[in-house]
């Protein structure tokens, strides 16, 4: 009968420790609230930091992938290297890349120059870009009116063109641009569509605010040239891009004279840089959040030490009535846990409220997702900090001599 009674007594005293801890906090709500303030800030910071970092990472990667994370692109290196016409990237190179490299899903070539002409009496200075048929797919163009070039436009050398939305608005305002004619010296073409970039490159590519696209075969009629300045190859997935880049380099060097130099690059390195930046930013911000929690834990320890000194008589009475040191320690640890967990809940709730509010305002610009892992980590870490820093005051309370404690009024 002894062992069951001892177990029952232990359970009853554990429940009493919980009640004593709750009553102690309820008796001084202001002090408890001020103590948990640091935990509120720290736990909210963890959720917000992870949300900001993950959102920034997803946004950066989506921008890079939108431009073409699965692209390899080749150019003739003209820096300090003498070149001849046979070194240029030709339509035959495009065909060879398409037919020879198994990882290729689309190939496109471009040739661009700046031109000047009058459009409806307005002087414009767009970039004229000769493109092949897969350029729309590779560069993620969005056709906003009309259509893109079809196979017949390339085969029959139809004099047609597309212009950017910005150029359309500059020249035609609210009037439709499709169907109008553009005169460029002796060259004339009919606008069959308007477009914009699927992911803005802010003028860092051949697509500018004012750009005029024409089928590549028409470039020869305007400039006399029949070669590409840039040759794009799109892989089926970003995993295949490094191999595609290497294979494309070997192919081009093998098709031209040994003295010719070609630069074949991809955007995979940008993805790696984006991941590293995101990781570094997350690490710094999380370190700040952890420092905030450590500061909050120090505050909890200081307040608990003061509590122990102020409640010495209470501790002595509990010990005189039979409370064991472990039960005293548990009571004060529970107080620290309640403070830290309560602060964590308030902090997480505040952070979630902020995230949801901002997400509703930016849902069409930058989608913001909540990391529930960060929420769980914030609750667990914040509670752990409270218990960790509350252990010393709890141990001091547990180790008080009951006789000395009762002498203090």
Helices and strands as residue ranges (DSSP letters): H 2-27, H 29-68, E 71-76, G 85-87, H 91-100, E 104-114, E 117-119, E 122-124, E 127-131, H 135-138, E 141-146, H 151-155, E 160-164, H 165-172, E 181-184, E 187-197, E 211-215, G 216-218, H 219-223, E 230-235, G 238-240, H 241-255, E 262-266, H 268-310, H 312-320, H 325-362, H 372-398, H 402-407
